[in-house]
Amino acid sequence: MTRHRNIPGTAIWTLALGFLVPLGTQAQSDPPPGEMVFALTGDAIITQRLSPFEEPEYLAMIDVIRQADMAFTNLEVLFHNYTEGYPSAHSGGTWMAAEPYLAGELVWAGFDMVSTANNHTMDYGAGGLLSTIRALDDVGLVHAGAGENLARARAPAYLETAGGRVALISFASTFADEARAGPQRADIRGRPGLSPLRYSTTYVVSESSIDNLKQVRSDLGYGANPVGNTLRFLGNTFEAGDPPGRRTTVNQDDLDQIVAAVAEARRQADWVVVTSHSHESGSSREVPAQFIELVAHAVIDAGADLFVGHGPHVLRGIEIYSGKPIFYSLSNFIFQNETVRYLPGDFYVEHDLRAESNAADGFDRRNERSRGGFPGQSIYWESVVAVPTFSDGSLDEIILYPITLGHGKPRPQRGRPRLADAETARRIIEKLAELSGPYGTEVEYVAARNVGVIRW
C-alpha cells in the first residue's frame, strides 16, 4: 500500500449509487481497516533542509517512509525565529531552535505525525512551544504530546489514511519539572507544556550503606534519623536490600490519565499509536527503566496497537506483547544538534566562554570537555527505520531498515540519515537482535535485502 500514488490527468467517470466515481472502480469497495503499514523513527533534530540531496541510499530510505500509510518521528527541536518566547533556565543540553520552514521538509520526506513531548519542549518557554505548534499546523503535520494546557497535551491527535484513522498519544518521562503542562480551571488558564509521565526512584543499597547515610545525615544536622532501613536523603529514597540496584515506580495519576486517553482513542480511531520520550535506563543505557516497560504494557492493555520509545539516543530492544510491537527506543533519525544557529548566554557561561564567542566555539568546547561527546561514539549514529505491517488487524511482520547518520563526517554533513551499507547493516541488526533477545523476540538479518525481519 502507498499514499503516494500516481493519479492520471484524466479519468472517465460514471454514476454509481448516486455518486460520481471513476469508471472501473464502481464495483470495488474501500477495504475495511485492518491492512496497515507504519514507518516509525526515533528522534528528529532537524536544523538543515532534507530535500536537496540525491544519494541513492538516501532517496531509497525516503521512499521507505513515503510508501507507508503513516510515518512518525519524534520532533526534538522547536520551530521558531528566536523572537517567540525566551530561553529557559534549563535545557536538554542544547537550546533547540530551527527555522519554521523546516517543518515542510519533514512533510517532503513523507512524515505525517510527530510527537512534541520531550526534554526540549520548553527550551524557549511557552512562546517557543506555541510557535512550533503553529509551524506544524501550517504544513499539516499532525502532532501530539504538548499544548496550551494539560488537557490539550494529553489529548490524542488523529490522522485519516487509506488504512484507517490513526490516533497518536505522546508523553515524556524526561523533562524539567517546569515543562509540565498544567490543568485549566474556570478561574485561571492552564500552563502550556508537555504531557508528563512522572516516576519515583528507590535506590536499593546494603544495610551498611544505610548506616553510613544515616551518619552523614546526622553530621549535616538533618535531625533524628528515621527508624528502620528506609530513609529519604537529599531528595532521594534509599532502602536496604540485596542485590543493590534501582527500583522505579510510575506516578499513578499520570498513568491513569494516559490510559484514559488511550481508551478514548480506541473508540475514535482504527489504530492507536502511543509514544514516550524516556532517557531513563535500567542496567545500561540500552535497557529501559522498569517503569517504562510497565507503562508500555499498560497502554497496550488499554487498546494501543503500537508503543514507540525514543529519547536515549541509542537503540533498545523490541518486544511483542499481546501481539503488539513495543519499540523501547528507535534511537536517532536526524541528529543535527550542532548546527543550531544561535544559543543563549547560559550556554556560553556553562562552558566558560566569553560573551563574543559564537555557536561554533560553543560546540567545539562542549565536544572537547566531553571527550568527543555524541560525535565521538558511533552508537549514537546508527539506527533503524521500523516498518510494521498489519494484515486483517493483526501484526504480520516488522521490517527493520538499518540507517547510518554519518558518524565521523564533518559537522555540516553528519546527522542526516541514509540506508546503511551491508557491513554496517548486519552489525546494527545483530545488535538489535541481542537487545531484543531478553524479550523473546527473534530478529533475523536478511542479507539479500539488507534488512532485519521480525515475523509474527
Stockholm file with secondary structure:
# STOCKHOLM 1.0

chainA/1-456         MTRHRNIPGTAIWTLALGFLVPLGTQAQSDPPPGEMVFALTGDAIITQRLSPFEEPEYLAMIDVIRQADMAFTNLEVLFHNYTEGYPSAHSGGTWMAAEPYLAGELVWAGFDMVSTANNHTMDYGAGGLLSTIRALDDVGLVHAGAGENLARARAPAYLETAGGRVALISFASTFADEARAGPQRADIRGRPGLSPLRYSTTYVVSESSIDNLKQVRSDLGYGANPVGNTLRFLGNTFEAGDPPGRRTTVNQDDLDQIVAAVAEARRQADWVVVTSHSHESGSSREVPAQFIELVAHAVIDAGADLFVGHGPHVLRGIEIYSGKPIFYSLSNFIFQNETVRYLPGDFYVEHDLRAESNAADGFDRRNERSRGGFPGQSIYWESVVAVPTFSDGSLDEIILYPITLGHGKPRPQRGRPRLADAETARRIIEKLAELSGPYGTEVEYVAARNVGVIRW
#=GR chainA/1-456 SS CCSCCCCCSCCCEEEETTEEEETTCTTCCCCCTTCEEEEEEEEEECCSCSTTCCCHHHHHHHHHHHHSSEEEEEECSCBCCSCSSCCCSCCSSSCCCBCTTHHHHHHHHTCCEEECCSTTTTTTHHHHHHHHHHHHHHHTCEEESEESSHHHHHSCEEEEETTEEEEEEEEESSSCGGGBCCCCCSSSCCCCEECBCCEEEEEEECHHHHHHHHHHHHHTTCCSCCSSSEEEETTEEEEECSSCEEEEEECHHHHHHHHHHHHHHHHHCSEEEEEEECCCBSSSTTSBCHHHHHHHHHHHHTTCSEEEEECSSSBCCEEEETTEEEESCBCEEEECTTCCSCCCHHHHHHTTCCTTCCHHHHHHHHHHHTTTTGGGCGGGGEEEEEEEEEETTEEEEEEEEEEECCTTSCTTTTTCCEECCHHHHHHHHHHHHHHHGGGTCCCEEETTTTEEEEEC
#=GC SS_cons         CCSCCCCCSCCCEEEETTEEEETTCTTCCCCCTTCEEEEEEEEEECCSCSTTCCCHHHHHHHHHHHHSSEEEEEECSCBCCSCSSCCCSCCSSSCCCBCTTHHHHHHHHTCCEEECCSTTTTTTHHHHHHHHHHHHHHHTCEEESEESSHHHHHSCEEEEETTEEEEEEEEESSSCGGGBCCCCCSSSCCCCEECBCCEEEEEEECHHHHHHHHHHHHHTTCCSCCSSSEEEETTEEEEECSSCEEEEEECHHHHHHHHHHHHHHHHHCSEEEEEEECCCBSSSTTSBCHHHHHHHHHHHHTTCSEEEEECSSSBCCEEEETTEEEESCBCEEEECTTCCSCCCHHHHHHTTCCTTCCHHHHHHHHHHHTTTTGGGCGGGGEEEEEEEEEETTEEEEEEEEEEECCTTSCTTTTTCCEECCHHHHHHHHHHHHHHHGGGTCCCEEETTTTEEEEEC
//
